[in-house]
Each structure stands twice: as C-alpha cells, then as structure tokens.
Amino acid sequence: MRFVIVGCGRVGARVSSQLSLAGHDVAVIDRDPEAFLRLSPTFKGETIEGVGFDRTVLIRAGIERADGFASVTNGDNTNIVSARTARYVFRVPMVVTRIYDPRRAEIYRRLGIPTISPTDWGATAIAEMLLHPGLATSLTMGHGEVTLVEYVVSEYVSGHAVDELSFPGEMMVAGLVRGGRATLPTPGTRLQLGDTLYISVQTASRGRLQQMLRLP
C-alpha cells in the first residue's frame, strides 16, 4: 500500500518508520530537511521537502495513487488544510489528521475526517488515572461514555472466571494476554495471577468495577 505522511516530528517519523518496516511504500513530507533525521535507520521510503498542502509537493509524494494519508505537523491549520486537500481534492480513501484543539477536532470528525486530538485524549487519560488507579485507559470511545481499560490480575481476582466480570450493558472482558499471547477468553476462562485483562466498561460503571477488583 502507498501512504503519504505530512510532518516528520516525533509522531510522523514513528508512523512513517512503522509503515515502512511493515513493507509499505511511504512518502513523508516536511518543510525542514533536518526533520528526516528522526526517521528510523530501517526507513526505505521517500523524504520530500515542502509544505504539506502544496498540491505540487503532494503530487510529487505520489498522493494520486495513495491508499492512506496522515497530517501530523505541530500546526492545526496546516493539518486541517492538508487533510481536506487529500480528502476532497485527491480523493484519498483513508485520511487521518491530528488536531490539538478538541473543539475543532470534533467539527472535522463530523465532516467525516478521522481526527486524533492528543489534548482531549491526554486530559481524559490523566483524569481517569487519578480517579481510577489500577485501571489504565487504553481507549476512549465516543465522548468518553465507554472506555477500554487495562488491568493486571491480582491475587484477589486470580482463579475467578471471566464471566464474573461481565455485566450486560455495563462491562465485559474484551481480551486477555497471558504469557505474551493475546486471546479472546470464553466466559468460563479462569484468570491467573499476572494476566492482563482488557475490559470494556461504561464510564458510569468504573466505580463498580473498581469495587469488584478491590482497587483503591
């Protein structure tokens, strides 16, 4: 697959390097040529100096045949314009952008452009860690109504069955990692000390989950 990434900061360089390592064709754009030094030594794609919403630059990066596009510069305006150009001018099938301002991020989500807001996500994650110690938030869905939390099985929970942590409409175990291998557990699966559980839970029910797990 062909991907075009605008912005070679820490995030852009990491995304580009991971996609390249996976065997995909990647072109990364940045106005600062020194930014490309952040790329992994294994990166085999193209580096293009220029502005991410310049159509000539984008064409040089191969956007006309791109399967996916991401704009992850440090500027919301640049990311928005780049993403809209990729989506509506070049009709790239999958466009993702990063926007720091949560209000603007929500607007572009409604316009059909998948948007990551690190400000929103970070604030939610910190608040959840303070409010619910022992339950690390892995994913927040919607406006935070449902979260996917990570929990390492303690002695108190060890030996219990997975279905003891499942309540329809409130919470359910979505995955289990044991010995480095991930599985989808059955209701009767017995938990072992050190297992990592991924539990999908209604935010309003996190307090109940904490009580069940005897977390502070």
Short mmCIF file of the C-alpha atoms (twelve columns), coordinates in Angstrom:
data_MODEL
# 
_entry.id   MODEL 
# 
loop_
_atom_site.group_PDB 
_atom_site.id 
_atom_site.type_symbol 
_atom_site.label_atom_id 
_atom_site.label_alt_id 
_atom_site.label_comp_id 
_atom_site.label_asym_id 
_atom_site.label_seq_id 
_atom_site.Cartn_x 
_atom_site.Cartn_y 
_atom_site.Cartn_z 
_atom_site.pdbx_PDB_model_num 
ATOM 1   C CA . MET A 1   0.000   0.000   0.000  1 
ATOM 2   C CA . ARG A 2   1.019   3.614   -0.573 1 
ATOM 3   C CA . PHE A 3   0.954   6.166   2.265  1 
ATOM 4   C CA . VAL A 4   1.733   9.879   2.407  1 
ATOM 5   C CA . ILE A 5   2.606   11.391  5.782  1 
ATOM 6   C CA . VAL A 6   2.813   15.150  6.316  1 
ATOM 7   C CA . GLY A 7   5.036   16.133  9.235  1 
ATOM 8   C CA . CYS A 8   8.191   14.356  10.337 1 
ATOM 9   C CA . GLY A 9   8.165   15.230  14.018 1 
ATOM 10  C CA . ARG A 10  8.233   12.519  16.668 1 
ATOM 11  C CA . VAL A 11  4.820   11.140  15.694 1 
ATOM 12  C CA . GLY A 12  5.217   11.488  11.938 1 
ATOM 13  C CA . ALA A 13  8.664   9.901   11.973 1 
ATOM 14  C CA . ARG A 14  7.426   6.988   14.063 1 
ATOM 15  C CA . VAL A 15  4.344   6.366   11.913 1 
ATOM 16  C CA . SER A 16  6.393   6.575   8.709  1 
ATOM 17  C CA . SER A 17  9.058   4.235   10.069 1 
ATOM 18  C CA . GLN A 18  6.491   1.669   11.243 1 
ATOM 19  C CA . LEU A 19  4.654   1.657   7.909  1 
ATOM 20  C CA . SER A 20  7.925   1.312   6.011  1 
ATOM 21  C CA . LEU A 21  9.075   -1.512  8.269  1 
ATOM 22  C CA . ALA A 22  5.798   -3.286  7.538  1 
ATOM 23  C CA . GLY A 23  6.713   -3.257  3.839  1 
ATOM 24  C CA . HIS A 24  4.551   -0.397  2.590  1 
ATOM 25  C CA . ASP A 25  5.549   2.428   0.226  1 
ATOM 26  C CA . VAL A 26  5.797   5.626   2.265  1 
ATOM 27  C CA . ALA A 27  6.493   9.240   1.368  1 
ATOM 28  C CA . VAL A 28  6.978   11.677  4.243  1 
ATOM 29  C CA . ILE A 29  6.791   15.456  3.749  1 
ATOM 30  C CA . ASP A 30  8.325   18.149  5.945  1 
ATOM 31  C CA . ARG A 31  9.474   21.714  5.327  1 
ATOM 32  C CA . ASP A 32  12.582  21.148  7.492  1 
ATOM 33  C CA . PRO A 33  15.059  18.708  5.896  1 
ATOM 34  C CA . GLU A 34  16.673  18.045  9.284  1 
ATOM 35  C CA . ALA A 35  13.372  16.568  10.486 1 
ATOM 36  C CA . PHE A 36  14.059  13.475  8.382  1 
ATOM 37  C CA . LEU A 37  16.913  12.603  10.749 1 
ATOM 38  C CA . ARG A 38  14.214  11.377  13.146 1 
ATOM 39  C CA . LEU A 39  13.323  8.523   10.800 1 
ATOM 40  C CA . SER A 40  14.423  5.018   11.717 1 
ATOM 41  C CA . PRO A 41  17.577  3.688   10.014 1 
ATOM 42  C CA . THR A 42  15.304  0.998   8.541  1 
ATOM 43  C CA . PHE A 43  13.130  3.572   6.722  1 
ATOM 44  C CA . LYS A 44  13.115  2.827   2.983  1 
ATOM 45  C CA . GLY A 45  10.565  5.368   1.773  1 
ATOM 46  C CA . GLU A 46  10.843  8.804   0.225  1 
ATOM 47  C CA . THR A 47  11.558  12.086  2.000  1 
ATOM 48  C CA . ILE A 48  10.196  15.223  0.380  1 
ATOM 49  C CA . GLU A 49  10.960  18.765  1.486  1 
ATOM 50  C CA . GLY A 50  7.985   21.093  1.193  1 
ATOM 51  C CA . VAL A 51  4.654   22.259  2.568  1 
ATOM 52  C CA . GLY A 52  2.069   19.551  3.196  1 
ATOM 53  C CA . PHE A 53  -0.839  21.298  1.490  1 
ATOM 54  C CA . ASP A 54  1.087   22.332  -1.648 1 
ATOM 55  C CA . ARG A 55  -0.509  20.330  -4.456 1 
ATOM 56  C CA . THR A 56  2.747   20.098  -6.401 1 
ATOM 57  C CA . VAL A 57  4.515   18.682  -3.373 1 
ATOM 58  C CA . LEU A 58  1.689   16.229  -2.722 1 
ATOM 59  C CA . ILE A 59  1.718   15.013  -6.319 1 
ATOM 60  C CA . ARG A 60  5.488   14.534  -6.080 1 
ATOM 61  C CA . ALA A 61  4.832   12.408  -2.991 1 
ATOM 62  C CA . GLY A 62  2.504   10.188  -5.005 1 
ATOM 63  C CA . ILE A 63  -0.776  11.227  -3.418 1 
ATOM 64  C CA . GLU A 64  -2.680  10.486  -6.630 1 
ATOM 65  C CA . ARG A 65  -2.126  6.768   -6.012 1 
ATOM 66  C CA . ALA A 66  -2.090  6.866   -2.212 1 
ATOM 67  C CA . ASP A 67  -4.193  4.448   -0.163 1 
ATOM 68  C CA . GLY A 68  -3.842  6.495   3.016  1 
ATOM 69  C CA . PHE A 69  -2.798  9.952   4.200  1 
ATOM 70  C CA . ALA A 70  -1.990  11.445  7.606  1 
ATOM 71  C CA . SER A 71  -1.162  15.030  8.568  1 
ATOM 72  C CA . VAL A 72  0.626   15.245  11.912 1 
ATOM 73  C CA . THR A 73  2.511   18.556  11.930 1 
ATOM 74  C CA . ASN A 74  2.543   20.793  15.006 1 
ATOM 75  C CA . GLY A 75  0.066   23.218  13.430 1 
ATOM 76  C CA . ASP A 76  -3.687  22.612  13.473 1 
ATOM 77  C CA . ASN A 77  -4.268  24.848  10.437 1 
ATOM 78  C CA . THR A 78  -1.664  23.028  8.350  1 
ATOM 79  C CA . ASN A 79  -3.096  19.665  9.356  1 
ATOM 80  C CA . ILE A 80  -6.655  20.708  8.559  1 
ATOM 81  C CA . VAL A 81  -5.844  22.163  5.135  1 
ATOM 82  C CA . SER A 82  -3.617  19.203  4.240  1 
ATOM 83  C CA . ALA A 83  -6.271  16.685  5.268  1 
ATOM 84  C CA . ARG A 84  -9.041  18.474  3.386  1 
ATOM 85  C CA . THR A 85  -6.859  18.662  0.264  1 
ATOM 86  C CA . ALA A 86  -6.090  14.947  0.468  1 
ATOM 87  C CA . ARG A 87  -9.721  14.029  1.082  1 
ATOM 88  C CA . TYR A 88  -11.636 16.338  -1.229 1 
ATOM 89  C CA . VAL A 89  -9.149  17.183  -3.990 1 
ATOM 90  C CA . PHE A 90  -7.201  13.948  -4.395 1 
ATOM 91  C CA . ARG A 91  -9.909  11.617  -3.031 1 
ATOM 92  C CA . VAL A 92  -7.538  9.570   -0.870 1 
ATOM 93  C CA . PRO A 93  -9.607  6.681   0.576  1 
ATOM 94  C CA . MET A 94  -8.329  6.991   4.166  1 
ATOM 95  C CA . VAL A 95  -7.345  10.365  5.670  1 
ATOM 96  C CA . VAL A 96  -6.368  10.922  9.304  1 
ATOM 97  C CA . THR A 97  -5.302  14.170  10.947 1 
ATOM 98  C CA . ARG A 98  -4.095  15.375  14.326 1 
ATOM 99  C CA . ILE A 99  -5.716  18.488  15.795 1 
ATOM 100 C CA . TYR A 100 -4.794  19.814  19.229 1 
ATOM 101 C CA . ASP A 101 -7.932  21.923  19.703 1 
ATOM 102 C CA . PRO A 102 -10.679 19.474  20.842 1 
ATOM 103 C CA . ARG A 103 -13.490 21.726  19.580 1 
ATOM 104 C CA . ARG A 104 -12.073 21.892  16.080 1 
ATOM 105 C CA . ALA A 105 -11.277 18.176  16.160 1 
ATOM 106 C CA . GLU A 106 -14.937 17.384  16.828 1 
ATOM 107 C CA . ILE A 107 -16.036 19.552  13.900 1 
ATOM 108 C CA . TYR A 108 -13.802 17.677  11.475 1 
ATOM 109 C CA . ARG A 109 -14.875 14.313  12.828 1 
ATOM 110 C CA . ARG A 110 -18.436 15.306  11.941 1 
ATOM 111 C CA . LEU A 111 -17.249 16.207  8.454  1 
ATOM 112 C CA . GLY A 112 -16.028 12.655  8.026  1 
ATOM 113 C CA . ILE A 113 -12.293 13.112  8.612  1 
ATOM 114 C CA . PRO A 114 -10.975 10.789  11.355 1 
ATOM 115 C CA . THR A 115 -9.255  13.088  13.839 1 
ATOM 116 C CA . ILE A 116 -6.927  12.483  16.771 1 
ATOM 117 C CA . SER A 117 -6.897  15.150  19.497 1 
ATOM 118 C CA . PRO A 118 -3.957  14.481  21.859 1 
ATOM 119 C CA . THR A 119 -5.152  17.303  24.112 1 
ATOM 120 C CA . ASP A 120 -8.557  15.694  24.599 1 
ATOM 121 C CA . TRP A 121 -7.176  12.185  24.881 1 
ATOM 122 C CA . GLY A 122 -4.395  13.199  27.280 1 
ATOM 123 C CA . ALA A 123 -6.705  15.141  29.589 1 
ATOM 124 C CA . THR A 124 -9.158  12.247  29.727 1 
ATOM 125 C CA . ALA A 125 -6.407  9.702   30.381 1 
ATOM 126 C CA . ILE A 126 -4.890  11.749  33.220 1 
ATOM 127 C CA . ALA A 127 -8.268  12.319  34.850 1 
ATOM 128 C CA . GLU A 128 -9.099  8.614   34.625 1 
ATOM 129 C CA . MET A 129 -5.747  7.628   36.157 1 
ATOM 130 C CA . LEU A 130 -6.351  9.998   39.064 1 
ATOM 131 C CA . LEU A 131 -9.944  8.884   39.571 1 
ATOM 132 C CA . HIS A 132 -9.466  5.156   38.939 1 
ATOM 133 C CA . PRO A 133 -5.981  3.975   39.987 1 
ATOM 134 C CA . GLY A 134 -5.154  0.465   38.815 1 
ATOM 135 C CA . LEU A 135 -7.256  0.735   35.668 1 
ATOM 136 C CA . ALA A 136 -5.201  2.151   32.817 1 
ATOM 137 C CA . THR A 137 -7.302  3.598   29.997 1 
ATOM 138 C CA . SER A 138 -6.308  2.081   26.642 1 
ATOM 139 C CA . LEU A 139 -9.093  3.562   24.508 1 
ATOM 140 C CA . THR A 140 -11.882 6.097   24.922 1 
ATOM 141 C CA . MET A 141 -14.969 5.764   22.724 1 
ATOM 142 C CA . GLY A 142 -17.420 8.422   21.631 1 
ATOM 143 C CA . HIS A 143 -17.259 11.316  24.069 1 
ATOM 144 C CA . GLY A 144 -15.920 9.130   26.844 1 
ATOM 145 C CA . GLU A 145 -19.106 7.185   27.605 1 
ATOM 146 C CA . VAL A 146 -17.269 3.866   27.134 1 
ATOM 147 C CA . THR A 147 -13.626 3.096   27.821 1 
ATOM 148 C CA . LEU A 148 -11.361 0.114   27.287 1 
ATOM 149 C CA . VAL A 149 -9.286  -0.348  30.432 1 
ATOM 150 C CA . GLU A 150 -6.227  -2.461  31.137 1 
ATOM 151 C CA . TYR A 151 -5.947  -4.391  34.399 1 
ATOM 152 C CA . VAL A 152 -3.256  -6.792  35.641 1 
ATOM 153 C CA . VAL A 153 -4.849  -9.662  37.549 1 
ATOM 154 C CA . SER A 154 -4.093  -9.623  41.276 1 
ATOM 155 C CA . GLU A 155 -4.227  -12.434 43.833 1 
ATOM 156 C CA . TYR A 156 -7.742  -11.348 44.779 1 
ATOM 157 C CA . VAL A 157 -9.093  -11.926 41.266 1 
ATOM 158 C CA . SER A 158 -6.896  -14.897 40.322 1 
ATOM 159 C CA . GLY A 159 -8.884  -18.109 39.982 1 
ATOM 160 C CA . HIS A 160 -12.166 -16.368 39.203 1 
ATOM 161 C CA . ALA A 161 -13.933 -16.886 35.866 1 
ATOM 162 C CA . VAL A 162 -14.128 -14.203 33.180 1 
ATOM 163 C CA . ASP A 163 -17.921 -14.098 33.283 1 
ATOM 164 C CA . GLU A 164 -17.745 -12.821 36.872 1 
ATOM 165 C CA . LEU A 165 -16.505 -9.520  35.399 1 
ATOM 166 C CA . SER A 166 -19.180 -9.291  32.735 1 
ATOM 167 C CA . PHE A 167 -22.490 -7.472  33.160 1 
ATOM 168 C CA . PRO A 168 -24.614 -6.780  30.050 1 
ATOM 169 C CA . GLY A 169 -24.812 -3.081  29.309 1 
ATOM 170 C CA . GLU A 170 -22.126 -2.219  31.880 1 
ATOM 171 C CA . MET A 171 -18.887 -4.110  31.331 1 
ATOM 172 C CA . MET A 172 -17.371 -7.077  29.516 1 
ATOM 173 C CA . VAL A 173 -13.933 -8.607  29.136 1 
ATOM 174 C CA . ALA A 174 -12.758 -7.871  25.589 1 
ATOM 175 C CA . GLY A 175 -9.360  -9.578  25.637 1 
ATOM 176 C CA . LEU A 176 -6.774  -11.397 27.730 1 
ATOM 177 C CA . VAL A 177 -2.981  -11.511 27.428 1 
ATOM 178 C CA . ARG A 178 -1.196  -14.420 29.102 1 
ATOM 179 C CA . GLY A 179 2.476   -15.143 28.622 1 
ATOM 180 C CA . GLY A 180 2.670   -12.550 25.876 1 
ATOM 181 C CA . ARG A 181 -0.103  -14.162 23.821 1 
ATOM 182 C CA . ALA A 182 -3.467  -12.455 23.323 1 
ATOM 183 C CA . THR A 183 -6.734  -14.399 23.277 1 
ATOM 184 C CA . LEU A 184 -10.485 -13.790 23.336 1 
ATOM 185 C CA . PRO A 185 -11.447 -15.575 26.553 1 
ATOM 186 C CA . THR A 186 -14.590 -17.651 26.943 1 
ATOM 187 C CA . PRO A 187 -16.961 -16.958 29.859 1 
ATOM 188 C CA . GLY A 188 -15.501 -19.903 31.772 1 
ATOM 189 C CA . THR A 189 -11.836 -18.963 31.358 1 
ATOM 190 C CA . ARG A 190 -10.135 -18.889 34.761 1 
ATOM 191 C CA . LEU A 191 -7.923  -15.902 35.448 1 
ATOM 192 C CA . GLN A 192 -4.312  -16.347 36.519 1 
ATOM 193 C CA . LEU A 193 -2.070  -14.061 38.521 1 
ATOM 194 C CA . GLY A 194 -0.286  -11.670 36.149 1 
ATOM 195 C CA . ASP A 195 -2.788  -11.970 33.301 1 
ATOM 196 C CA . THR A 196 -3.544  -8.668  31.585 1 
ATOM 197 C CA . LEU A 197 -7.236  -8.060  31.030 1 
ATOM 198 C CA . TYR A 198 -8.797  -5.567  28.646 1 
ATOM 199 C CA . ILE A 199 -12.247 -4.659  29.898 1 
ATOM 200 C CA . SER A 200 -14.797 -2.572  28.004 1 
ATOM 201 C CA . VAL A 201 -16.781 -0.603  30.576 1 
ATOM 202 C CA . GLN A 202 -19.367 2.139   30.734 1 
ATOM 203 C CA . THR A 203 -17.685 5.136   32.347 1 
ATOM 204 C CA . ALA A 204 -20.516 5.355   34.876 1 
ATOM 205 C CA . SER A 205 -19.733 1.770   35.950 1 
ATOM 206 C CA . ARG A 206 -15.995 2.176   36.532 1 
ATOM 207 C CA . GLY A 207 -16.545 2.680   40.238 1 
ATOM 208 C CA . ARG A 208 -18.374 -0.643  40.425 1 
ATOM 209 C CA . LEU A 209 -15.554 -2.350  38.514 1 
ATOM 210 C CA . GLN A 210 -13.024 -0.912  40.970 1 
ATOM 211 C CA . GLN A 211 -15.010 -2.297  43.894 1 
ATOM 212 C CA . MET A 212 -15.175 -5.716  42.244 1 
ATOM 213 C CA . LEU A 213 -11.411 -5.718  41.735 1 
ATOM 214 C CA . ARG A 214 -10.807 -4.213  45.208 1 
ATOM 215 C CA . LEU A 215 -8.867  -1.307  43.796 1 
ATOM 216 C CA . PRO A 216 -8.449  1.930   45.803 1 
# 
